[in-house]
Amino acid sequence: MKITKYVSVFNIGLQNTFVYRWNYFLRALFGLIPLAGTVFLWSAVFKERGGGLHGYDYSSMIYYYLLTILVSNLVVPTEDEWQIAADIREGQINALLTKPMSYLAYRFSIFLSGRLVYAFVTLPPIALIFVYFRDYIVLPADPLTYVFTTVSILMAAFIQFFITYSLAMFAFWILEITTIVFIVYSFEYFLGGQMFPIDIMPSAIQAVMKWLPFYYELFCPVAIFLGRLKGADLVQALAIQTGWLLLTCASAKAMWKRGLGHYQAVGG
């Protein structure tokens, strides 16, 4: 059966990825260091303002950053673009082209295994941070919030993967994709909610950002969990996120098809 092949790939990816568990642990641990700077920064901001900021106070702002750290560790690909680009550049995809297997599904299986191991290894230090800041944490009372957040997190992970996959496809045309990846990831960091909550921006800017994919890669699930997207806004956000999921998936398939045609044309 087709699914059996990808389950095998998932298991192999799981075993290979787990070899680097200490690298993931250390990366997650040191990745928490910027949180200290964030705490001091927003402490100074709210002390200077003497009040809230677009519905955020100091506690809810710290809680927001705790959630962004958690969600980013669950959904952000880890070196997938470099691995895919290396497969293309070094001709390793030739072996896969001779097999009845979708390269997109193959890489997606590896992505899932990597996310599982990464989450397993990095959650303990993140859990300790949550315990330390437990006084700032207020869990949603509505069970549906958890459902909508989970759905949004899953779609965010898929969107992240498809964008990463599409970026890696540029390796069919150019030897080094670092610049392209850096540019896109810079936009993701600034417009995706890692630097600051999107909803503290002016309404006109928010209206534009809501139609960009970056909004749905991180900020959307966090905002749902915090109860900052409700009712019609929640429905609209999930609908647009679904649209970006379908669009990025189609883009990934189109990039592979065009890139493979170029690869075969030049004798890859």
N, C-alpha and C positions, 0 to 999 in steps of 0.2 A: 504493500500500500504506500501511496505517496507520503502520507503523514509520518509513516515509520522512518523514512529517510531523514526527515527533518528532526524527529525526536532523537535519532542517533547523532545528528550534528549538534543538537542542543546538549546532549550528554558529553560529547567530546569537548565542546566549548566550555562546559561547566568544569570539567577536569583540568583543562589547560588554563583557564582563568584562575582557578583556585590556587594554582601554583604561586600566583603573584598576590596572595591575600594580604601579606604584610606590607607590600607596596601600597595597596588600596587603603589599609588601615592607617598608615603613616600619612598618606595623602589626605585622607579625611580628617585626621587629627590636626595636621598643620593648616588644613583648609578652614578650620574653625577660628584660627587666629584673627582674621579680619573682623570677626564678630566683636572682639574686644574693642577694636577701633570704632565700630558702629555704635556700640553701647556708649562710649565716651562722647562721640559726635552728637548723637541725638539727645543725650543728657544735657549737653551744652545748648543745643538748639531750643529745647523746651524750657530750659532755665531762663534763656534770654527772652523767649516769647512770653513766658509766664502763663501759657495756656495751651489749648489743643491746636492741631493742624489738620484741617479738613476731616474731622472726625477721629483722628488719631491722637492719643495721648502717649506719654512716654512708655507706659506698660504695653499698650496695644502695638506700638511701633516695634518694640523689642520682640513681642510675640510674632509679628509679621516676619521679621528677619529669621527667627527660629524656624518658622514654617518654610521659608524659602530655602534654607539650608537643607531641611528634610526632603522637600520635594525635588530639589535639584539633584540630590544624591540618588533619588529613585528614578529619575527620567533622563538625565543628561548622559549621552553616550560617552564612553571612555576609550579614546584613541581609535574608534571604529573607522573614521575617515582615513587615518594614516594606514591602517591595515588594508582597507579596500584599495586605496591608491597604490600600495605596495603590490597587491595581487595583480593589478593592471600593469604597473610599470615593469614588474619582474616576470610577467607572462604566466603567472601561476593560475590565471583564470582558464588557460588552455585546457588543463586537466578537467575542469568543471564543465567546459563547453561540450565535451564529448559524453557527458552523462545526462540522463533525463532529469535534470534538476534545475530549478530556478535559482539564479544567483542571488536575486533579491530575497527570496525565502531562505536561502542558505545563510546569508548575512544577517537576516532578521532573527534566525534561530540562535546565532552566535551572540547577537545583541541582547536577546532575552536572557541567555545564560550568564552573560557578563553583568547585566543589571541585577540578576538574582544574587550572584556572588558579591558584587559590590555593596548591595544593600545589606546582606548578611554580615559583612565584615565592618561596614561603616556605621551601622545603627547603634552599636554599643557606645562609642564616644558621643554620638549625637544624643542618645538617651541620657547620658550623664549631664550634658549641657541643659537638656530640658528639665532634668531634676533640679539643677542649680537655679534655673530661672522659673521654677514651678509657680511662684507667686504671681507671675505675669500671665499664666495660662488659664484660659476660660474655654472649656469645651462646649461645642454647640449642643443645645438641648433637643433640637429637631433631628430625628434619625435620618430623614431624607437628605439632610445636609451631608452626611457621611456618604450616602449613595451618590449624590451628584458630584461630590469632591472626588470620589474614586473613579467615576466615569471620566471626569475631566483630567485627572492625573494620567489615566491610561491613554487618552487621546493626546495629551501633551507629550508622553513618551514616544508614541508613534510618529507624531509630527517631528519631534527632534530627530528621530532615526531617519525618516524620509529626507529631511533637509540635509543631514549629514551624508547620507548615501548619494544624494544629488550632487553635493559639493565634491565628493570623492570621484564622481564620474568625469570631472574635468581632467583627471589624470590620463584620459584617452587622448587628450589634445596637448597637454602641457606636462612637463616633467615634474614641476614643483607646484603644489597647490597651496602652500603655506600662506601666501598673501591673500588669496581668495578666502580661505578659511578664517584667517585673522580678521578680515574686514567684516564678514558675516557675523562672526562671534562677538565682535565689538558692538554691532547693532543689537544683537541678542542681549548682551549684558546691559546696555543702556535702555533699550526699549522693552525688555522682557520683565522688568521688575526687580532685578537683582540689586541695582544701584539705589533705587528708591521706589516706593509704591506708585504705580501708575496713576492712581486716583487722587494724588495730591497735585497733579498737573492741572493747568487751566482747562476748562470744559472743551474748548475748541481743539486743543491738542489731544485730549483724551478721545474725542470723537474720531480723529484720524487714526490714532494708535489702535483703536478697537478693531480696525479693519486690516491691521497688519498681523502676520503670523506670530511675531515675537510675543505679542500680548498673551497668546494662548499656549506658549511654551512653558510658562512658569506662573505668571501673575494670576491668570484666570482660576486655576484650582485653589490657590491660596486665598484669593478674594472670596471664592464660594465658601470655603471653610470658615472664614472670618465673618461670614454673613454680610459682606459688602456687595454682593450680587444676589438680588432677590427678585421674585416675581417675573415681570416682563424682561427685566435686565438679565436675569439668569437664563431665561429661555433663549433670548437673543444671543447671549454669550455661547451657550452650548451649541446653538445652531451654526453660528459662524465658525466655532471651533471644529465642528463636524465638516463644514465646507472646506476648511484648510486642511483637514486630515485627508479628505478625498483628493484635493488639489495637489498636495505634496506627494501623495502616493502616485498619482498620475504623472507628476513631474519626474519622480524617481524612475518610473518605468520608461518614460520617453527618453530620458537622459541615457539610460542603459542601452536602449534600442539604437539611438543615434551614435552613441560612443562605440558600440560593438560594430556597427556598420563601418565606422572610420577605422577601427582596429583591424578588421578583416581586410579592408581595402589597402592598408599599408603593409599587409603581410604579417600581422601579429599572431 
